Amino acid sequence: MSSGSHAVKYIKHAPPPLPKVPIGYQIAAKALGATMWFWIFYRAKQDYKIWFGLKHPWEH
C-alpha cells in the first residue's frame, strides 16, 4: 500500500479536520439559532393549551 500526499492529513480513526468558518458566519448562526429558540418558547408560552389539546383554537 503506497501512501499518497494526503496520508498525514487523513489518518485512519482520526477526526476529520474542522472547516475554517468566518467569524461573521459564526455570530450570525448563533444569533439566528437563539432567535429561533426564543420564538419557539414564546409561542409555547402563548399557545401551550392548543399544542397539548387542552383548548381548541376556535374557542376564544
C-alpha distance matrix in Angstrom:
0.0 3.8 6.6 9.5 13.1 13.6 11.4 14.6 16.8 15.2 14.3 13.9 17.5 19.1 22.0 21.7 23.3 27.0 28.6 31.3 34.5 37.8 40.5 42.9 40.7 40.3 44.1 44.8 42.6 44.3 47.7 47.2 45.7 48.7 51.1 49.7 50.1 53.5 54.6 53.4 55.3 58.3 58.5 58.0 60.9 63.1 62.1 61.0 63.9 62.9 59.3 60.2 62.9 65.8 67.5 67.4 66.7 69.9 72.0 73.2
3.8 0.0 3.8 6.4 9.9 11.2 9.5 12.7 15.1 14.1 13.9 14.5 18.2 19.1 21.8 21.1 22.2 25.8 27.1 29.5 32.9 35.9 38.7 41.2 39.2 39.0 42.8 43.5 41.5 43.4 46.7 46.3 45.1 48.0 50.4 49.2 49.8 53.2 54.3 53.3 55.2 58.2 58.5 58.2 61.0 63.1 62.4 61.4 64.5 63.4 59.8 60.9 63.7 66.6 68.1 68.0 67.1 70.3 72.5 73.5
6.6 3.8 0.0 3.8 6.8 7.8 5.9 9.0 11.4 10.9 10.9 12.3 16.1 16.3 18.9 18.0 18.8 22.5 23.8 26.1 29.5 32.5 35.3 37.8 35.9 35.7 39.4 40.3 38.4 40.2 43.6 43.3 42.1 45.0 47.4 46.4 47.0 50.3 51.5 50.7 52.5 55.4 55.9 55.6 58.4 60.5 59.9 59.1 62.2 61.3 57.7 58.9 61.7 64.5 66.0 66.0 65.0 68.3 70.4 71.3
9.5 6.4 3.8 0.0 3.8 5.4 5.6 8.8 10.3 10.3 11.6 13.5 17.1 16.9 18.8 17.2 17.5 21.0 21.8 23.9 27.3 30.1 33.1 35.4 33.6 33.7 37.4 38.2 36.5 38.5 41.7 41.4 40.5 43.4 45.7 44.8 45.6 48.8 49.9 49.3 51.3 54.0 54.5 54.5 57.3 59.2 58.7 58.0 61.2 60.2 56.6 58.1 60.9 63.7 65.0 64.8 63.7 66.9 69.1 69.9
13.1 9.9 6.8 3.8 0.0 3.8 5.7 7.5 8.5 9.9 11.8 14.5 17.8 16.7 18.2 16.3 15.8 19.1 19.6 21.3 24.8 27.4 30.3 32.8 31.3 31.4 35.0 35.9 34.5 36.5 39.6 39.5 38.9 41.7 44.0 43.3 44.3 47.3 48.5 48.2 50.1 52.7 53.3 53.5 56.1 58.1 57.8 57.3 60.6 59.6 56.1 57.7 60.6 63.3 64.5 64.3 63.0 66.2 68.4 69.0
13.6 11.2 7.8 5.4 3.8 0.0 3.8 5.6 5.4 6.2 8.8 11.5 14.6 13.3 14.5 12.5 12.3 15.7 16.4 18.5 21.9 24.8 27.7 30.1 28.4 28.3 32.0 32.9 31.3 33.2 36.4 36.3 35.4 38.3 40.6 39.9 40.7 43.8 45.0 44.6 46.5 49.1 49.7 49.8 52.5 54.5 54.1 53.6 56.9 55.9 52.4 53.9 56.9 59.5 60.8 60.7 59.4 62.7 64.8 65.4
11.4 9.5 5.9 5.6 5.7 3.8 0.0 3.8 5.6 5.5 6.3 9.0 12.4 11.6 13.7 12.6 13.0 16.8 18.3 20.6 24.0 27.1 29.6 32.3 30.5 30.1 33.8 34.9 33.0 34.6 38.0 37.9 36.7 39.5 42.0 41.2 41.7 44.8 46.2 45.6 47.3 50.1 50.8 50.6 53.2 55.4 55.0 54.2 57.4 56.7 53.1 54.3 57.3 60.0 61.4 61.5 60.5 63.8 65.8 66.5
14.6 12.7 9.0 8.8 7.5 5.6 3.8 0.0 3.8 5.6 6.0 9.6 12.2 10.5 12.5 11.8 11.5 15.1 16.9 18.8 22.5 25.3 27.6 30.6 29.1 28.3 31.9 33.4 31.6 33.0 36.4 36.7 35.5 38.0 40.7 40.2 40.5 43.5 45.2 44.7 46.1 49.0 49.9 49.7 52.1 54.5 54.3 53.4 56.8 56.2 52.7 53.9 57.1 59.5 61.0 61.3 60.2 63.6 65.5 66.0
16.8 15.1 11.4 10.3 8.5 5.4 5.6 3.8 0.0 3.8 6.2 9.7 11.8 9.4 10.3 8.7 8.0 11.6 13.2 15.3 18.8 21.8 24.2 27.1 25.4 24.8 28.4 29.7 28.0 29.4 32.8 33.0 31.9 34.5 37.1 36.6 37.1 40.1 41.6 41.2 42.8 45.5 46.4 46.4 48.8 51.1 50.9 50.2 53.6 52.9 49.4 50.8 54.0 56.4 57.8 58.0 56.8 60.2 62.1 62.5
15.2 14.1 10.9 10.3 9.9 6.2 5.5 5.6 3.8 0.0 3.8 6.4 8.8 7.2 8.5 7.2 8.2 12.0 13.9 16.7 19.9 23.3 25.6 28.3 26.2 25.5 29.2 30.2 28.1 29.6 33.0 32.9 31.5 34.3 36.9 35.9 36.3 39.5 40.9 40.2 41.9 44.8 45.4 45.2 47.8 50.0 49.6 48.7 52.0 51.3 47.7 48.9 52.0 54.6 56.0 56.2 55.2 58.6 60.5 61.2
14.3 13.9 10.9 11.6 11.8 8.8 6.3 6.0 6.2 3.8 0.0 3.8 6.3 5.5 8.3 8.7 10.3 14.0 16.6 19.4 22.5 25.9 28.0 30.8 28.7 27.6 31.3 32.5 30.2 31.3 35.0 34.9 33.2 35.8 38.6 37.6 37.7 40.9 42.5 41.5 43.0 46.0 46.7 46.2 48.8 51.2 50.8 49.6 52.8 52.3 48.6 49.6 52.8 55.3 57.0 57.3 56.5 60.0 61.7 62.5
13.9 14.5 12.3 13.5 14.5 11.5 9.0 9.6 9.7 6.4 3.8 0.0 3.8 5.5 8.6 9.7 12.3 15.7 18.5 21.6 24.4 28.0 30.0 32.6 30.2 29.0 32.7 33.7 31.0 32.2 35.8 35.5 33.5 36.1 38.9 37.6 37.5 40.9 42.4 41.1 42.5 45.7 46.2 45.5 48.2 50.6 49.9 48.6 51.7 51.1 47.4 48.2 51.2 53.8 55.6 56.0 55.4 58.9 60.6 61.6
17.5 18.2 16.1 17.1 17.8 14.6 12.4 12.2 11.8 8.8 6.3 3.8 0.0 3.8 6.7 9.0 12.1 15.0 18.1 21.3 23.8 27.4 29.0 31.7 29.2 27.6 31.1 32.3 29.4 30.2 33.9 33.7 31.4 33.8 36.7 35.4 35.0 38.3 40.0 38.5 39.7 43.1 43.6 42.7 45.3 47.9 47.2 45.7 48.7 48.4 44.6 45.2 48.4 50.8 52.8 53.3 52.9 56.4 58.0 58.9
19.1 19.1 16.3 16.9 16.7 13.3 11.6 10.5 9.4 7.2 5.5 5.5 3.8 0.0 3.8 6.4 8.8 11.7 15.1 18.0 20.7 24.2 25.7 28.5 26.3 24.6 28.2 29.5 26.9 27.6 31.3 31.4 29.3 31.6 34.6 33.6 33.3 36.5 38.3 37.2 38.3 41.5 42.3 41.6 44.0 46.6 46.2 44.9 48.1 47.8 44.1 45.0 48.2 50.6 52.4 53.0 52.3 55.9 57.4 58.1
22.0 21.8 18.9 18.8 18.2 14.5 13.7 12.5 10.3 8.5 8.3 8.6 6.7 3.8 0.0 3.8 6.4 8.6 12.0 15.1 17.4 21.0 22.4 25.1 22.8 21.0 24.5 25.8 23.1 23.9 27.6 27.6 25.5 27.9 30.9 29.8 29.6 32.8 34.6 33.5 34.8 37.9 38.7 38.1 40.6 43.1 42.8 41.6 44.9 44.5 40.9 41.9 45.1 47.5 49.2 49.7 48.9 52.5 54.1 54.7
21.7 21.1 18.0 17.2 16.3 12.5 12.6 11.8 8.7 7.2 8.7 9.7 9.0 6.4 3.8 0.0 3.8 6.3 9.1 12.5 14.9 18.6 20.5 23.0 20.6 19.4 23.1 24.1 21.6 22.9 26.4 26.2 24.6 27.3 30.0 29.0 29.2 32.4 33.9 33.1 34.7 37.6 38.3 38.1 40.6 42.9 42.6 41.7 45.1 44.4 40.9 42.2 45.3 47.8 49.2 49.5 48.5 51.9 53.7 54.3
23.3 22.2 18.8 17.5 15.8 12.3 13.0 11.5 8.0 8.2 10.3 12.3 12.1 8.8 6.4 3.8 0.0 3.8 6.5 9.3 12.3 15.8 17.7 20.5 18.5 17.4 21.1 22.4 20.3 21.6 25.1 25.3 24.0 26.6 29.3 28.7 29.2 32.1 33.7 33.4 34.9 37.6 38.6 38.6 40.9 43.2 43.2 42.5 46.0 45.4 42.0 43.5 46.7 49.0 50.3 50.6 49.3 52.8 54.5 54.9
27.0 25.8 22.5 21.0 19.1 15.7 16.8 15.1 11.6 12.0 14.0 15.7 15.0 11.7 8.6 6.3 3.8 0.0 3.8 6.5 8.9 12.5 14.2 16.9 14.8 13.6 17.3 18.6 16.6 17.9 21.3 21.6 20.5 23.0 25.6 25.3 25.8 28.6 30.3 30.1 31.6 34.2 35.3 35.5 37.7 39.9 40.1 39.6 43.1 42.6 39.3 41.0 44.2 46.4 47.5 47.8 46.4 49.9 51.6 51.8
28.6 27.1 23.8 21.8 19.6 16.4 18.3 16.9 13.2 13.9 16.6 18.5 18.1 15.1 12.0 9.1 6.5 3.8 0.0 3.8 6.1 9.7 12.2 14.4 12.3 11.9 15.7 16.6 15.0 16.9 20.0 20.2 19.6 22.3 24.6 24.4 25.5 28.1 29.5 29.7 31.5 33.7 34.8 35.3 37.6 39.5 39.7 39.6 43.2 42.4 39.2 41.2 44.3 46.5 47.4 47.5 45.8 49.1 51.0 51.1
31.3 29.5 26.1 23.9 21.3 18.5 20.6 18.8 15.3 16.7 19.4 21.6 21.3 18.0 15.1 12.5 9.3 6.5 3.8 0.0 3.8 6.6 9.2 11.8 10.5 10.4 13.8 15.1 14.4 16.1 18.9 19.6 19.6 22.0 24.1 24.5 25.7 27.9 29.5 30.1 31.8 33.8 35.1 35.9 37.9 39.7 40.3 40.4 44.0 43.4 40.3 42.5 45.6 47.7 48.4 48.5 46.6 49.9 51.7 51.5
34.5 32.9 29.5 27.3 24.8 21.9 24.0 22.5 18.8 19.9 22.5 24.4 23.8 20.7 17.4 14.9 12.3 8.9 6.1 3.8 0.0 3.8 6.4 8.4 6.7 6.9 10.4 11.4 10.8 12.9 15.4 16.0 16.4 18.8 20.6 21.2 22.6 24.7 26.1 27.0 28.8 30.5 31.8 32.9 34.8 36.5 37.2 37.5 41.1 40.4 37.5 39.9 42.9 44.9 45.4 45.5 43.5 46.7 48.5 48.2
37.8 35.9 32.5 30.1 27.4 24.8 27.1 25.3 21.8 23.3 25.9 28.0 27.4 24.2 21.0 18.6 15.8 12.5 9.7 6.6 3.8 0.0 3.8 5.5 5.5 6.6 9.0 10.2 10.9 12.8 14.6 15.7 16.8 18.8 20.3 21.4 23.1 24.7 26.1 27.5 29.2 30.5 32.0 33.4 35.1 36.6 37.6 38.2 41.9 41.2 38.6 41.1 44.1 45.9 46.2 46.2 44.0 47.1 48.9 48.3
40.5 38.7 35.3 33.1 30.3 27.7 29.6 27.6 24.2 25.6 28.0 30.0 29.0 25.7 22.4 20.5 17.7 14.2 12.2 9.2 6.4 3.8 0.0 3.8 5.4 5.0 6.2 8.6 9.8 10.7 12.3 14.2 15.3 16.6 18.3 20.0 21.4 22.5 24.3 25.9 27.2 28.4 30.3 31.7 33.0 34.7 36.0 36.5 40.3 39.9 37.4 39.9 42.9 44.5 44.8 45.1 42.8 46.0 47.6 46.7
42.9 41.2 37.8 35.4 32.8 30.1 32.3 30.6 27.1 28.3 30.8 32.6 31.7 28.5 25.1 23.0 20.5 16.9 14.4 11.8 8.4 5.5 3.8 0.0 3.8 5.4 5.2 6.1 8.5 10.0 10.6 12.1 14.1 15.4 16.4 18.2 20.1 21.0 22.3 24.3 25.9 26.7 28.4 30.2 31.5 32.8 34.2 35.1 38.8 38.2 35.9 38.6 41.5 43.0 43.0 43.1 40.7 43.6 45.3 44.4
40.7 39.2 35.9 33.6 31.3 28.4 30.5 29.1 25.4 26.2 28.7 30.2 29.2 26.3 22.8 20.6 18.5 14.8 12.3 10.5 6.7 5.5 5.4 3.8 0.0 3.8 5.5 5.0 6.0 8.6 9.8 10.4 11.9 14.0 15.1 16.2 18.3 19.8 20.8 22.4 24.3 25.4 26.8 28.4 30.1 31.4 32.4 33.1 36.8 36.0 33.5 36.2 39.1 40.9 41.0 40.9 38.6 41.7 43.5 42.9
40.3 39.0 35.7 33.7 31.4 28.3 30.1 28.3 24.8 25.5 27.6 29.0 27.6 24.6 21.0 19.4 17.4 13.6 11.9 10.4 6.9 6.6 5.0 5.4 3.8 0.0 3.8 5.5 5.2 6.3 8.7 10.0 10.6 12.3 14.2 15.4 16.7 18.3 20.0 21.3 22.7 24.2 25.9 27.1 28.6 30.4 31.4 31.9 35.6 35.2 32.5 35.0 38.1 39.7 40.1 40.4 38.3 41.5 43.1 42.5
44.1 42.8 39.4 37.4 35.0 32.0 33.8 31.9 28.4 29.2 31.3 32.7 31.1 28.2 24.5 23.1 21.1 17.3 15.7 13.8 10.4 9.0 6.2 5.2 5.5 3.8 0.0 3.8 5.4 5.2 6.1 8.6 9.9 10.6 12.2 14.2 15.6 16.4 18.2 20.1 21.2 22.2 24.3 25.7 26.9 28.5 30.0 30.6 34.4 34.1 31.8 34.3 37.4 38.7 38.9 39.3 37.1 40.2 41.6 40.7
44.8 43.5 40.3 38.2 35.9 32.9 34.9 33.4 29.7 30.2 32.5 33.7 32.3 29.5 25.8 24.1 22.4 18.6 16.6 15.1 11.4 10.2 8.6 6.1 5.0 5.5 3.8 0.0 3.8 5.5 5.1 6.0 8.4 9.8 10.4 12.1 14.3 15.2 16.3 18.3 20.0 20.8 22.4 24.2 25.6 26.8 28.1 29.1 32.7 32.1 29.8 32.7 35.5 37.0 36.9 37.0 34.6 37.6 39.3 38.4
42.6 41.5 38.4 36.5 34.5 31.3 33.0 31.6 28.0 28.1 30.2 31.0 29.4 26.9 23.1 21.6 20.3 16.6 15.0 14.4 10.8 10.9 9.8 8.5 6.0 5.2 5.4 3.8 0.0 3.8 5.5 5.3 5.9 8.4 9.8 10.5 12.3 14.1 15.3 16.5 18.4 19.8 21.1 22.5 24.3 25.8 26.7 27.3 30.9 30.3 27.7 30.3 33.3 35.0 35.2 35.4 33.2 36.4 38.1 37.6
44.3 43.4 40.2 38.5 36.5 33.2 34.6 33.0 29.4 29.6 31.3 32.2 30.2 27.6 23.9 22.9 21.6 17.9 16.9 16.1 12.9 12.8 10.7 10.0 8.6 6.3 5.2 5.5 3.8 0.0 3.8 5.6 5.2 6.0 8.5 9.9 10.7 12.1 14.1 15.4 16.5 18.1 20.0 21.0 22.4 24.3 25.5 25.9 29.6 29.5 27.0 29.3 32.5 33.9 34.3 34.8 32.8 36.1 37.5 36.7
47.7 46.7 43.6 41.7 39.6 36.4 38.0 36.4 32.8 33.0 35.0 35.8 33.9 31.3 27.6 26.4 25.1 21.3 20.0 18.9 15.4 14.6 12.3 10.6 9.8 8.7 6.1 5.1 5.5 3.8 0.0 3.8 5.5 5.2 6.1 8.6 10.1 10.5 12.1 14.3 15.4 16.2 18.2 19.9 21.0 22.4 24.0 24.8 28.5 28.3 26.1 28.8 31.8 33.0 33.0 33.4 31.1 34.3 35.6 34.6
47.2 46.3 43.3 41.4 39.5 36.3 37.9 36.7 33.0 32.9 34.9 35.5 33.7 31.4 27.6 26.2 25.3 21.6 20.2 19.6 16.0 15.7 14.2 12.1 10.4 10.0 8.6 6.0 5.3 5.6 3.8 0.0 3.8 5.5 5.0 6.1 8.8 9.9 10.5 12.3 14.4 15.2 16.5 18.3 19.9 21.1 22.1 23.1 26.7 26.0 23.9 26.7 29.5 31.0 30.9 31.0 28.6 31.8 33.4 32.6
45.7 45.1 42.1 40.5 38.9 35.4 36.7 35.5 31.9 31.5 33.2 33.5 31.4 29.3 25.5 24.6 24.0 20.5 19.6 19.6 16.4 16.8 15.3 14.1 11.9 10.6 9.9 8.4 5.9 5.2 5.5 3.8 0.0 3.8 5.4 5.1 6.4 8.7 9.9 10.7 12.5 14.2 15.5 16.6 18.5 20.2 21.0 21.4 25.1 24.6 22.1 24.6 27.6 29.2 29.5 29.9 27.9 31.3 32.7 32.2
48.7 48.0 45.0 43.4 41.7 38.3 39.5 38.0 34.5 34.3 35.8 36.1 33.8 31.6 27.9 27.3 26.6 23.0 22.3 22.0 18.8 18.8 16.6 15.4 14.0 12.3 10.6 9.8 8.4 6.0 5.2 5.5 3.8 0.0 3.8 5.4 5.2 6.1 8.5 9.9 10.6 12.1 14.2 15.2 16.4 18.3 19.7 20.1 23.9 23.9 21.7 24.1 27.2 28.3 28.6 29.4 27.4 30.8 31.8 31.0
51.1 50.4 47.4 45.7 44.0 40.6 42.0 40.7 37.1 36.9 38.6 38.9 36.7 34.6 30.9 30.0 29.3 25.6 24.6 24.1 20.6 20.3 18.3 16.4 15.1 14.2 12.2 10.4 9.8 8.5 6.1 5.0 5.4 3.8 0.0 3.8 5.5 5.1 6.1 8.6 10.0 10.3 12.2 14.1 15.3 16.4 17.9 19.0 22.6 22.3 20.5 23.3 26.1 27.2 27.0 27.4 25.1 28.3 29.5 28.5
49.7 49.2 46.4 44.8 43.3 39.9 41.2 40.2 36.6 35.9 37.6 37.6 35.4 33.6 29.8 29.0 28.7 25.3 24.4 24.5 21.2 21.4 20.0 18.2 16.2 15.4 14.2 12.1 10.5 9.9 8.6 6.1 5.1 5.4 3.8 0.0 3.8 5.6 5.2 6.3 8.8 9.9 10.7 12.3 14.3 15.5 16.2 17.1 20.7 20.0 17.8 20.6 23.4 24.9 24.9 25.1 23.0 26.3 27.7 27.2
50.1 49.8 47.0 45.6 44.3 40.7 41.7 40.5 37.1 36.3 37.7 37.5 35.0 33.3 29.6 29.2 29.2 25.8 25.5 25.7 22.6 23.1 21.4 20.1 18.3 16.7 15.6 14.3 12.3 10.7 10.1 8.8 6.4 5.2 5.5 3.8 0.0 3.8 5.3 5.0 6.1 8.4 9.8 10.4 12.2 14.2 15.0 15.2 18.9 18.9 16.5 18.8 22.0 23.2 23.6 24.4 22.7 26.3 27.3 26.8
53.5 53.2 50.3 48.8 47.3 43.8 44.8 43.5 40.1 39.5 40.9 40.9 38.3 36.5 32.8 32.4 32.1 28.6 28.1 27.9 24.7 24.7 22.5 21.0 19.8 18.3 16.4 15.2 14.1 12.1 10.5 9.9 8.7 6.1 5.1 5.6 3.8 0.0 3.8 5.5 5.2 6.0 8.6 9.8 10.5 12.3 14.1 14.7 18.4 18.7 16.9 19.4 22.3 23.0 23.1 24.1 22.2 25.6 26.3 25.2
54.6 54.3 51.5 49.9 48.5 45.0 46.2 45.2 41.6 40.9 42.5 42.4 40.0 38.3 34.6 33.9 33.7 30.3 29.5 29.5 26.1 26.1 24.3 22.3 20.8 20.0 18.2 16.3 15.3 14.1 12.1 10.5 9.9 8.5 6.1 5.2 5.3 3.8 0.0 3.8 5.5 5.0 6.1 8.5 9.8 10.6 11.9 13.3 16.8 16.4 14.9 17.9 20.4 21.4 21.0 21.5 19.2 22.5 23.5 22.6
53.4 53.3 50.7 49.3 48.2 44.6 45.6 44.7 41.2 40.2 41.5 41.1 38.5 37.2 33.5 33.1 33.4 30.1 29.7 30.1 27.0 27.5 25.9 24.3 22.4 21.3 20.1 18.3 16.5 15.4 14.3 12.3 10.7 9.9 8.6 6.3 5.0 5.5 3.8 0.0 3.8 5.5 5.2 6.1 8.6 9.9 10.2 10.8 14.4 14.1 11.9 14.7 17.5 18.7 18.9 19.5 17.7 21.3 22.3 21.9
55.3 55.2 52.5 51.3 50.1 46.5 47.3 46.1 42.8 41.9 43.0 42.5 39.7 38.3 34.8 34.7 34.9 31.6 31.5 31.8 28.8 29.2 27.2 25.9 24.3 22.7 21.2 20.0 18.4 16.5 15.4 14.4 12.5 10.6 10.0 8.8 6.1 5.2 5.5 3.8 0.0 3.8 5.4 4.9 6.1 8.6 9.8 9.7 13.5 14.1 12.2 14.4 17.4 18.0 18.4 19.8 18.4 22.0 22.3 21.6
58.3 58.2 55.4 54.0 52.7 49.1 50.1 49.0 45.5 44.8 46.0 45.7 43.1 41.5 37.9 37.6 37.6 34.2 33.7 33.8 30.5 30.5 28.4 26.7 25.4 24.2 22.2 20.8 19.8 18.1 16.2 15.2 14.2 12.1 10.3 9.9 8.4 6.0 5.0 5.5 3.8 0.0 3.8 5.4 5.1 6.4 8.7 9.8 13.2 13.8 12.9 15.4 17.9 18.0 17.8 18.9 17.1 20.3 20.6 19.4
58.5 58.5 55.9 54.5 53.3 49.7 50.8 49.9 46.4 45.4 46.7 46.2 43.6 42.3 38.7 38.3 38.6 35.3 34.8 35.1 31.8 32.0 30.3 28.4 26.8 25.9 24.3 22.4 21.1 20.0 18.2 16.5 15.5 14.2 12.2 10.7 9.8 8.6 6.1 5.2 5.4 3.8 0.0 3.8 5.3 5.0 5.8 7.7 10.9 10.6 9.8 12.8 15.0 15.5 15.0 15.7 13.7 17.0 17.7 16.9
58.0 58.2 55.6 54.5 53.5 49.8 50.6 49.7 46.4 45.2 46.2 45.5 42.7 41.6 38.1 38.1 38.6 35.5 35.3 35.9 32.9 33.4 31.7 30.2 28.4 27.1 25.7 24.2 22.5 21.0 19.9 18.3 16.6 15.2 14.1 12.3 10.4 9.8 8.5 6.1 4.9 5.4 3.8 0.0 3.8 5.4 5.2 4.9 8.7 9.3 7.8 10.1 12.8 13.2 13.6 14.9 13.9 17.5 17.7 17.4
60.9 61.0 58.4 57.3 56.1 52.5 53.2 52.1 48.8 47.8 48.8 48.2 45.3 44.0 40.6 40.6 40.9 37.7 37.6 37.9 34.8 35.1 33.0 31.5 30.1 28.6 26.9 25.6 24.3 22.4 21.0 19.9 18.5 16.4 15.3 14.3 12.2 10.5 9.8 8.6 6.1 5.1 5.3 3.8 0.0 3.8 5.8 5.8 9.0 10.6 10.2 11.9 14.3 13.7 13.9 15.8 14.8 18.1 17.6 16.6
63.1 63.1 60.5 59.2 58.1 54.5 55.4 54.5 51.1 50.0 51.2 50.6 47.9 46.6 43.1 42.9 43.2 39.9 39.5 39.7 36.5 36.6 34.7 32.8 31.4 30.4 28.5 26.8 25.8 24.3 22.4 21.1 20.2 18.3 16.4 15.5 14.2 12.3 10.6 9.9 8.6 6.4 5.0 5.4 3.8 0.0 3.8 6.1 8.2 9.1 9.9 12.1 13.6 13.0 12.2 13.5 11.9 15.0 14.6 13.3
62.1 62.4 59.9 58.7 57.8 54.1 55.0 54.3 50.9 49.6 50.8 49.9 47.2 46.2 42.8 42.6 43.2 40.1 39.7 40.3 37.2 37.6 36.0 34.2 32.4 31.4 30.0 28.1 26.7 25.5 24.0 22.1 21.0 19.7 17.9 16.2 15.0 14.1 11.9 10.2 9.8 8.7 5.8 5.2 5.8 3.8 0.0 3.8 5.5 5.4 6.3 8.8 10.1 10.1 9.3 10.3 9.0 12.5 12.6 12.2
61.0 61.4 59.1 58.0 57.3 53.6 54.2 53.4 50.2 48.7 49.6 48.6 45.7 44.9 41.6 41.7 42.5 39.6 39.6 40.4 37.5 38.2 36.5 35.1 33.1 31.9 30.6 29.1 27.3 25.9 24.8 23.1 21.4 20.1 19.0 17.1 15.2 14.7 13.3 10.8 9.7 9.8 7.7 4.9 5.8 6.1 3.8 0.0 3.8 5.4 5.0 6.2 8.5 8.3 9.0 11.1 11.0 14.6 14.2 14.4
63.9 64.5 62.2 61.2 60.6 56.9 57.4 56.8 53.6 52.0 52.8 51.7 48.7 48.1 44.9 45.1 46.0 43.1 43.2 44.0 41.1 41.9 40.3 38.8 36.8 35.6 34.4 32.7 30.9 29.6 28.5 26.7 25.1 23.9 22.6 20.7 18.9 18.4 16.8 14.4 13.5 13.2 10.9 8.7 9.0 8.2 5.5 3.8 0.0 3.8 5.5 5.4 6.1 4.9 5.4 8.2 9.1 12.3 11.3 12.0
62.9 63.4 61.3 60.2 59.6 55.9 56.7 56.2 52.9 51.3 52.3 51.1 48.4 47.8 44.5 44.4 45.4 42.6 42.4 43.4 40.4 41.2 39.9 38.2 36.0 35.2 34.1 32.1 30.3 29.5 28.3 26.0 24.6 23.9 22.3 20.0 18.9 18.7 16.4 14.1 14.1 13.8 10.6 9.3 10.6 9.1 5.4 5.4 3.8 0.0 3.8 5.5 5.1 6.0 5.1 5.9 6.2 9.8 9.9 11.2
59.3 59.8 57.7 56.6 56.1 52.4 53.1 52.7 49.4 47.7 48.6 47.4 44.6 44.1 40.9 40.9 42.0 39.3 39.2 40.3 37.5 38.6 37.4 35.9 33.5 32.5 31.8 29.8 27.7 27.0 26.1 23.9 22.1 21.7 20.5 17.8 16.5 16.9 14.9 11.9 12.2 12.9 9.8 7.8 10.2 9.9 6.3 5.0 5.5 3.8 0.0 3.8 5.6 7.8 8.4 9.1 9.4 13.1 13.7 15.0
60.2 60.9 58.9 58.1 57.7 53.9 54.3 53.9 50.8 48.9 49.6 48.2 45.2 45.0 41.9 42.2 43.5 41.0 41.2 42.5 39.9 41.1 39.9 38.6 36.2 35.0 34.3 32.7 30.3 29.3 28.8 26.7 24.6 24.1 23.3 20.6 18.8 19.4 17.9 14.7 14.4 15.4 12.8 10.1 11.9 12.1 8.8 6.2 5.4 5.5 3.8 0.0 3.8 5.7 7.9 9.7 11.3 14.7 14.5 16.2
62.9 63.7 61.7 60.9 60.6 56.9 57.3 57.1 54.0 52.0 52.8 51.2 48.4 48.2 45.1 45.3 46.7 44.2 44.3 45.6 42.9 44.1 42.9 41.5 39.1 38.1 37.4 35.5 33.3 32.5 31.8 29.5 27.6 27.2 26.1 23.4 22.0 22.3 20.4 17.5 17.4 17.9 15.0 12.8 14.3 13.6 10.1 8.5 6.1 5.1 5.6 3.8 0.0 3.8 5.5 6.8 9.3 12.1 11.8 14.1
65.8 66.6 64.5 63.7 63.3 59.5 60.0 59.5 56.4 54.6 55.3 53.8 50.8 50.6 47.5 47.8 49.0 46.4 46.5 47.7 44.9 45.9 44.5 43.0 40.9 39.7 38.7 37.0 35.0 33.9 33.0 31.0 29.2 28.3 27.2 24.9 23.2 23.0 21.4 18.7 18.0 18.0 15.5 13.2 13.7 13.0 10.1 8.3 4.9 6.0 7.8 5.7 3.8 0.0 3.8 7.0 9.8 12.2 10.8 12.6
67.5 68.1 66.0 65.0 64.5 60.8 61.4 61.0 57.8 56.0 57.0 55.6 52.8 52.4 49.2 49.2 50.3 47.5 47.4 48.4 45.4 46.2 44.8 43.0 41.0 40.1 38.9 36.9 35.2 34.3 33.0 30.9 29.5 28.6 27.0 24.9 23.6 23.1 21.0 18.9 18.4 17.8 15.0 13.6 13.9 12.2 9.3 9.0 5.4 5.1 8.4 7.9 5.5 3.8 0.0 3.8 6.5 8.6 7.1 9.0
67.4 68.0 66.0 64.8 64.3 60.7 61.5 61.3 58.0 56.2 57.3 56.0 53.3 53.0 49.7 49.5 50.6 47.8 47.5 48.5 45.5 46.2 45.1 43.1 40.9 40.4 39.3 37.0 35.4 34.8 33.4 31.0 29.9 29.4 27.4 25.1 24.4 24.1 21.5 19.5 19.8 18.9 15.7 14.9 15.8 13.5 10.3 11.1 8.2 5.9 9.1 9.7 6.8 7.0 3.8 0.0 3.8 5.5 5.4 8.4
66.7 67.1 65.0 63.7 63.0 59.4 60.5 60.2 56.8 55.2 56.5 55.4 52.9 52.3 48.9 48.5 49.3 46.4 45.8 46.6 43.5 44.0 42.8 40.7 38.6 38.3 37.1 34.6 33.2 32.8 31.1 28.6 27.9 27.4 25.1 23.0 22.7 22.2 19.2 17.7 18.4 17.1 13.7 13.9 14.8 11.9 9.0 11.0 9.1 6.2 9.4 11.3 9.3 9.8 6.5 3.8 0.0 3.8 5.5 7.3
69.9 70.3 68.3 66.9 66.2 62.7 63.8 63.6 60.2 58.6 60.0 58.9 56.4 55.9 52.5 51.9 52.8 49.9 49.1 49.9 46.7 47.1 46.0 43.6 41.7 41.5 40.2 37.6 36.4 36.1 34.3 31.8 31.3 30.8 28.3 26.3 26.3 25.6 22.5 21.3 22.0 20.3 17.0 17.5 18.1 15.0 12.5 14.6 12.3 9.8 13.1 14.7 12.1 12.2 8.6 5.5 3.8 0.0 3.8 6.2
72.0 72.5 70.4 69.1 68.4 64.8 65.8 65.5 62.1 60.5 61.7 60.6 58.0 57.4 54.1 53.7 54.5 51.6 51.0 51.7 48.5 48.9 47.6 45.3 43.5 43.1 41.6 39.3 38.1 37.5 35.6 33.4 32.7 31.8 29.5 27.7 27.3 26.3 23.5 22.3 22.3 20.6 17.7 17.7 17.6 14.6 12.6 14.2 11.3 9.9 13.7 14.5 11.8 10.8 7.1 5.4 5.5 3.8 0.0 3.8
73.2 73.5 71.3 69.9 69.0 65.4 66.5 66.0 62.5 61.2 62.5 61.6 58.9 58.1 54.7 54.3 54.9 51.8 51.1 51.5 48.2 48.3 46.7 44.4 42.9 42.5 40.7 38.4 37.6 36.7 34.6 32.6 32.2 31.0 28.5 27.2 26.8 25.2 22.6 21.9 21.6 19.4 16.9 17.4 16.6 13.3 12.2 14.4 12.0 11.2 15.0 16.2 14.1 12.6 9.0 8.4 7.3 6.2 3.8 0.0
